[in-house]
Amino acid sequence: MRGMYWKMWKLVRRDAGMVTSEYAMGIIAAVGFAAVLYAVVTSGQVNAELQAIVKRALSARM
């Protein structure tokens, strides 16, 4: 039983993480996504919709 556990452990740990190039590509993708999300959220239509949602939430009776 212990030998099978050890083999599974080595198999799982064989690819434990990303290499530097994968980190760089992940960071570039995250920054790109953040830039697109920022552009969408700060656009006029989305900004107006978000303000309307906040106003409705704050003016709701409980």
C-alpha positions in Angstrom: 0.0 0.0 0.0 2.8 2.4 0.9 4.6 1.8 -2.4 1.4 2.6 -4.4 1.0 5.8 -2.4 4.6 6.8 -3.1 4.2 6.2 -6.8 1.1 8.4 -6.9 2.8 11.1 -4.9 5.7 11.2 -7.4 3.3 11.2 -10.3 1.4 14.2 -8.8 4.5 16.1 -7.8 6.2 15.7 -11.2 4.6 18.9 -12.6 4.3 20.9 -9.4 4.2 24.4 -10.9 4.7 26.8 -13.7 8.0 27.8 -15.2 9.1 31.5 -15.6 7.7 31.8 -19.2 4.3 30.5 -18.0 4.3 33.0 -15.2 5.1 35.8 -17.7 2.3 34.7 -20.1 -0.2 34.5 -17.1 0.7 38.0 -16.0 0.4 39.4 -19.5 -3.0 37.7 -19.9 -4.2 39.0 -16.5 -3.0 42.6 -17.2 -4.8 42.5 -20.6 -8.0 41.3 -19.0 -7.8 43.9 -16.4 -7.3 46.7 -19.0 -10.3 45.5 -21.0 -12.4 45.2 -17.8 -11.4 48.7 -16.7 -12.3 50.1 -20.1 -15.7 48.5 -20.0 -16.5 49.5 -16.4 -15.4 53.2 -17.0 -17.4 53.5 -20.2 -20.4 55.9 -20.1 -23.2 53.4 -20.5 -21.8 50.9 -17.9 -21.0 53.8 -15.5 -24.6 55.1 -15.7 -26.0 51.6 -15.2 -23.9 51.0 -12.1 -24.9 54.4 -10.6 -28.5 53.5 -11.2 -28.1 50.2 -9.5 -26.4 51.9 -6.5 -29.1 54.5 -6.3 -31.9 51.9 -6.3 -30.1 49.9 -3.7 -29.7 52.9 -1.4 -33.2 54.2 -1.8 -34.9 50.8 -1.1 -37.1 50.6 1.9 -36.6 47.8 4.4 
